[in-house]
Amino acid sequence: RYWLTPPELEHFRHGAWDPCPYPWDGFNAISRPWKKPWYLNPPFNRATSFVRKAIEEDGPGCIVFPITSPTALLLRAHATIRSLGRVRWLEVETNDPMPHGVECAVAWL
């Protein structure tokens, strides 16, 4: 399914180019350069791929994307958040690290 930007978020678009238009009609924004400025409402199931592409494009642009509830709460509280990358937490009994780790962040309030 595709989810369109709701009216209350349209002000972020400001007439910018949309690399994820609806309908898609075979358009592949991941494999081509983006016009600037861009506004990105990525497909939620492919958000990571589109965010990587947005970083590659290096702006100017605006991304609206889903986040977890704890992250949203911390942002609303004006926490300072920094990525820790993939953390390989240790198993409590064996002390073995997780095989692949989990993307984590640290927050200060």
N, C-alpha and C positions, 0 to 999 in steps of 0.2 A: 504494500500500500504506500501511497504517497501522501504526505501531510503538507498542506500549503501554509504559508506564513499567515498567522492571524492578523487582523487589522491593527491591533494594538502594538504590533512590532514592525509595521510597515515603515515607520520613521527611520529605521536603521538602513533601509534600502536606498533612499534618496536618489532614485533613478539609476543606481549602479547596475552593472551587468550581472546577470544571474547564471552561474555555471551549472546550475541544476534546474533547468526550466521544466515546467510541466505543460504538455506531455513531453516525455523524453524523446520519442521518435528516433531512437538509435543514437542520440547525441552522447558522446563520451568526453566529458570535461577533464577526466584524469589524463588523457593522452594528448592534450593540445594546450597551447598557451591561453591564458585568460586575459580578457580585456580589463582595463583598470579604469576606475575603481570597480571592485566586485563586491557582491553581497552573496553570502553562502548560507543556505538552509539545506544542509546535506541530508541525504537519506540516512535515517537513524541507524540502519543496519550496515552502512558503509561509511559512517562518520570518520573513522580513523583514516581511511584512505583519502578522503577529501581534505581532512585537516593536514595530512602530510603534503598534499598537493598545494594547499593554501600556504604552508610554510615555504615550500619551494618557490611559489609565485612571489613571496616576499611583499605582499600588499602593494598599494593600499587596498584594504578590504575589510569586511566585517563578517564574522562567523557567528551564527546563532546555533547552539548545539546542546544536546542533552547532557546533564551532569547528575551525579548521585545526590540524594537528599542530604547526607551529611556535608558534602561539599557546598551545597546551596546554603545551608544554615551557617556555615563558617564564613562564606562570602558576605552574607547579609549582616553578620556580626563584625565585618570589616577586619577579619583575620588576615594575617600575612601568611600566604601559602607558598611552599616551595616543593618542587618535585624531588623525590629521592631515587627515582628510577625504579628498576625492578629489585625488590627486596626478597631475598631468599630466607624467609623465616625458618626457625629451627624447630624440628619436631620435639615435643616435650619429653619423650622418654629416651629417644635415641640420639638426640641432638643433631640429626641429619638435616641438612638444608633442603628446602622445597626444591623439587626438580627444576622448575622454570621461574619461580618467583612471582611476585605480584606487584604491579605498578602501585607505588605508594607516594604519599606526600606527608609533609610535616606542616603543622599550622601553629602560629603564635597568636594569642589574643591579647 
